[in-house]
Amino acid sequence: MSNQVHEALDKALKGPLFDRRVRRRNLKDSLLGSGIKIGGVAIIAAVLLIMFFLIYVVGPLFTSAKVEEVNHYAVPGGKEAKTLYYGVDEYKSTALRFTQSGKLYGFNLQTGEATTEATLPLKGNTITSFSIISDVSDLLAFGLSDGSVLFAKYSYKVSYPNNVKTITPAVEFPFGSESITLAKGAITKLAVRANDSAVVIAFQEANSKNIHLKSLAKETSMFGDDVTLTEDTESVFEQQMMPDYLMLDGSMRNLYLVNQQGVINYYNVADLENPKLLQHINALSGDEKISSIRFLLGEYSLMMGTNEGRVYQYFPVRNADNIFQLQLIRQFEKSNSPIEMITIEQGRKGFATIDGTGRFDLFHSTSERHLESMEVDEKGLSFVTLAPRSNGALVETKDGHLKVFDIENEHPDVSMSSLWGKVWYEGYEEPGYTWQSSSASSDFEPKFSMVPLTFGTLKAALYSMLFAVPIAVLAAIYTAFFMDTKTRQWVKPSVELIEALPTVILGFLAGLWLAPHMEAHLSGYFAIILLVPLGVLLFGLAWSKLPEPIRLMVPEGKRAVLMMPVVVLLAYIALQLNSPIENLFFDGDMRHWLTASAGIDFDQRNALVIGFAMGFALIPTIFSVAEDAIYNVPSYLVNGSLALGASTWQTMVGVVLPTASPGIFSAIMLGFGRGVGETMIVLMASGNTPLMDANIFEGMRTLSANLAVEMAEAEVYSSHYRVLFLSGLVLFIFTFMFNTLAEVVRERMRRKYGSL
């Protein structure tokens, strides 16, 4: 090296200019390194924040209720007369007390100050029985000593004296202030239900074993809104058992005669003139006795409290002979003391109890949750009622005090058992996993089972993987190992370009074109599954039999191009065979044959459609990663295998696939993770039916599709809203697990083969 070159090198590598250049490079390296670290930490922090936010929204679902005493004062009107009922306005500002003496006391709920006082028009009679017609409609019925019934409806009048909002309780008589005569003697047992057209009454007179049924038709005045009742139908039947309770359900079809020993006679009174005894059972065992009984919201489920502190829930279930029978559904036990009274929530399937020790307990029936328990008064309690919005309670003590409670109980209808276990819902023949989050009726029982949604998510992902994995992995093997470099350079980007297709377009095509086309050519699509692989094998066999000069006209690495028109032609032929196959094997219509002969339900938008559509979307992900894993197997391993005499296929099976297997597994897991989180395709092409059925011809509803469908309509911070976030959390955990597993395998592969 000449002196001039030495001098130039010394000048370039020494001196202030070189030092500044080194410092700038080191600074850039340090900044870039710090930026990468910060970015990585930020990504991890963002993922954790998302998870913490989901947990923050979901957490309140599993908190217990909070009950706090806010006021107590002497019972309005005094404790001499027995309380029959308390009515509370929805703002918890005013209440109304009905007593056995026929007195009505309106009072301010915050102070206990009396606001109104009135007397029912009993005309010298006494109240001998009482029935709540409807808590929701505020309708009551009073059985009188002269054999008549008086109907009353309470309400709350809003006025603004001196610009101050004032709520005053009021009572009106919807069918007139005169009581309606039903019998000659005092009515001791009474059950009343009403609908838009009629009122049905079941009653028993004093010293009589007869049960009377009477239907009164509603007639509205032509010139006003006055409603009168006219006698329509009546019947009488005798009972050997003396019932302690008459219970008529909300449908006015089911009548239960119950005594304290737990014996129940269950009648169908749909035909009022011919009541039919459906069942005679003893609902209790041993010395246990009924101490309180009440219908749950909806007047379908019987809630029976006993002297041993248990509450049993019964409702009628259709048996194998298509006959309704009372069935024990669930029981609640949080006390050893007699249940003195059961009261219900007016908007949910919750209820509260008071027992002989002076304890107040709050439950929810469907979720089987015991939400709160509070010792109210050791001297004992005599009455309890819940506010219309279930955010408060009135508890009357035996020593004549009324205690007012605030209740914070936003999500009693959700529990781990209702989310992940079988639940027996009202009107269902057996327990099951059900998702049904909304209804128009006020007595609706929300059904928030996550099982059918999770099942649907896995079902959609698995069926799509059955379609995508064989195609993607085999295509990756051929492209990476057998295809020549030039052909690979346009095949691989072309397949990866499919991933750029918006899934909403794929879902649109799958729902509006593929699903009806597949329904019309079902046999043809099954023929594709059989004919295309068989045809490819036969074409390959035929190609191998051609003379060598002809085969060499197409280089070995480009022969896959020849298969493209063959596959298209075979698929076309298979679809054309649809009609002959259906005529030969399926009486001309495969779908009808599946439903009528095979007993297999068929929905147009089903798992088969999802398998094709979502499988097509997953192919690029699986293909790209698997192809890279196979292509990056060190060439010296391949060459060594070939040099030792192994054939190309032996090298592929014995060397390449074992070496690339972690990468192939990683590709499959990434595809499965994407399939679990896919939204638009399953939303538009699956039918969105939350079923628990592996049938490939039926649809499903996935967690992601459910979020897309229902989140926009969910009331913010409601149970439905938080359960949707819970489904998002479950989906997040699923995809996180699958993607993490794939990354772990990929990292393991990199460490294992990085030094080769």
C-alpha positions, 0 to 999 in steps of 0.5 A, a space after each residue: 500500500 502506497 504512502 498516499 493511501 496510508 495518508 488518506 486512510 489516516 486522514 479519513 479515520 482520525 481527527 475531529 471530522 471522524 470523531 464527529 461522524 462516530 458520535 453522530 452514528 452512535 447517537 443515531 444507533 442509541 436513538 433508534 434502539 431507544 425508539 424500538 424499546 419504547 415502541 415495544 413497551 408501548 405496544 405491551 402497555 396498550 395491550 395491557 390497558 385494553 385488557 384492564 379496561 375490559 376487566 374494569 367494565 366487566 368487573 361490576 357484573 360480579 359484585 354483590 348488592 349494597 343495602 343501606 338504611 336511610 330512614 326509619 320512623 313509626 308506621 304511618 297509621 299505627 301498628 294496630 291494623 295489619 298491613 296488606 300492601 305497600 305501594 311505592 312510586 318509582 322515584 322513591 319519594 312517596 308511598 301508600 299503605 293499605 291496611 286490613 281495616 280498609 284504611 289507606 295512608 299516603 306518606 312521604 318516604 323520606 320523612 314519614 310525614 302523612 300526605 293523604 288518608 282515605 278509606 276503602 268503600 267497604 259499606 260496613 264490611 270487613 276485608 277477609 282476603 286480599 289478592 295482588 292482581 298485578 304489581 306492575 299495573 298496581 291493581 289490587 283486589 279485596 275479598 269482603 265479608 259479605 261475599 263481594 270483591 272490591 277492585 282498586 288501583 293506586 297511582 301517583 298524581 304529580 302537581 307543582 304547587 309554588 313551582 315545587 314538584 309534589 307527588 301525591 298517592 291516589 286510589 281509584 276504582 277501575 270497575 266502579 266503587 261498588 264491590 261485585 257480589 260473588 257469593 253469599 258468605 265471606 271470601 276467605 281465599 282469593 286469587 284474581 288475574 286480569 287482561 285486556 278483555 276479562 277478569 278471572 277470579 278464583 275464590 273460596 267461601 268460609 266453611 266451604 270446600 268448594 272452589 269457585 271460578 268466575 270470569 267477568 268480561 270487560 265492557 268499555 262505555 261507548 261515550 267514555 273510558 269507564 269499564 264495567 264487568 259483566 258475568 261471563 262464565 263460572 264453575 264450582 268444584 269441590 276439594 277434599 284438601 282445604 287449601 291455605 293458598 289459592 294461586 292463579 298464574 298470569 296466563 289465567 290457565 293454571 290454578 294451584 291449590 296449596 296447603 301448608 304441608 306443601 301439597 299442591 293440586 295443579 288445575 288447568 282452568 283454560 276451559 273455566 267450566 271444565 277445570 282439569 286436575 293435572 297433578 297432585 304432588 307434595 312439594 316438601 318432605 319431612 316436617 317442612 311447611 310452607 310459611 310464605 308463597 308468591 309468584 315471581 315476576 311474570 306470574 309463572 314461577 311459584 316461589 315457596 318459602 318454608 319454616 326451615 328457611 328455604 325458598 323453592 322455585 317451581 314452574 310447569 314443564 311439559 313432559 314426554 306425554 305433552 302434559 304440563 307438570 310442576 317441576 322443582 327448578 332450584 332452591 335457595 337456602 340462606 337461613 334456618 329460620 322461617 321465611 316470613 314473607 317473599 316480595 318480588 322485583 317488578 322489572 327482574 326475576 329477583 326477590 327478597 325475603 324476611 325471616 323469623 330472626 329479623 333478617 332481610 335477604 336479596 336473591 335473583 332466581 335465574 342467576 341463583 345469586 344470594 346478593 345481600 343479607 342484612 340483620 334489620 331488627 332482632 325483634 322481628 319483621 312483619 312486611 317487606 316490599 321492593 321499590 318499582 326500580 328495585 333500588 330500594 326497600 320498605 321493611 316493617 318491623 313487628 314493633 311498629 317501625 318502618 325502615 327505608 333502605 337504598 339498594 344498589 343492585 345493578 347486575 343481579 341477573 349475571 353469575 358464573 353459573 348463568 354464563 357458563 352453566 346450563 340454566 332452566 329458564 321459564 317455559 323451557 322443557 329442560 336446562 340449556 345453554 341459551 343466548 337471548 338478550 332482549 325482549 319486548 315484555 317486562 317479565 323477560 328473563 335475560 339469557 346471557 349464556 356465553 357457551 353457544 357464542 364460544 361454541 359458534 366461534 370455535 365451530 366457525 374457526 374449525 370448519 374454515 381451518 378444515 378448508 384452509 389448512 390442507 390447501 394452504 400448507 400443501 400449496 406452501 410445500 409445493 411453492 417453496 420446495 418444488 416450484 422454480 424461482 421465477 414462478 414462485 416470485 409471482 405465485 407467492 405475492 399473488 396468494 398474499 394479495 388475497 389477504 388485502 381483500 376486505 373481509 366485508 366484501 368476502 362476507 357480502 359475496 358469501 351471504 348474497 351469492 355463495 350461500 344461495 348458489 351452494 343451496 341450489 347446487 349442494 350436491 355439486 359442491 360435495 362433488 367438488 370436494 371429491 372430484 377435484 383431488 381425484 381428478 388432479 391425481 389422475 391428471 398427474 398420473 396421465 402426465 407421467 405416462 406421456 413421452 419424455 420429450 413432451 413432458 420436458 417441454 414444460 420445466 418441472 418447476 412450472 408444471 403447477 401452472 398446468 393444473 390451474 385450468 384442470 382444477 377450474 374444469 374439474 370444478 365446473 364439471 362437478 357443478 354440472 353433475 349436481 342435477 344427475 347426482 340429486 336425481 340418482 341419490 337424493 330424489 331430485 333435491 338434496 336439501 329436501 332429502 336432508 330435512 325430510 329423510 335424513 332428519 338434518 336441519 338445513 339453513 341457507 347460511 350455514 357452517 359449510 358456507 363459512 368454511 368456504 368463505 372464511 377458509 378462503 380468507 385464511 389461506 394467505 395467512 397460513 400459506 405465507 408463514 408456512 411457505 417462508 418456514 419451508 423455503 428458509 430451511 438451510 440448503 445444505 440440509 437439503 443438498 446433504 440429504 440428496 447427496 446421500 441418495 434420498 429422493 426429492 420426496 424423501 428429503 421433503 418428508 424426512 428433512 424439510 418438514 421436520 425442520 420447518 414444522 415449528 413454522 408450519 405449526 405457527 402458521 396454522 395457529 396464526 390462521 386459527 387465531 384470525 379465524 377466531 377473531 373474524 367478524 364480517 364474514 361470519 356476521 354476513 354469512 352465518 345466519 347469526 343463530 346462537 345454536 349448540 349444534 355441530 351440524 355443518 348445515 346449520 349456522 352459528 353466532 360467534 363472539 365477534 359477530 355478536 358484538 357487532 350485532 348487539 353493541 350498538 343497541 345495548 343500553 350503556 352500563 346495563 348487564 347486556 352492555 357489560 356481558 358484551 364486553 365480557 364476550 370481547 374479553 373472552 375473544 381477546 383471551 382466545 386470540 391472545 392465547 393462540 397468537 402467543 402460542 404461535 409466536 412462542 413456537 416461532 421464537 423456538 424455531 428461530 433459536 433452534 435453527 438460527 445457528 445452522 
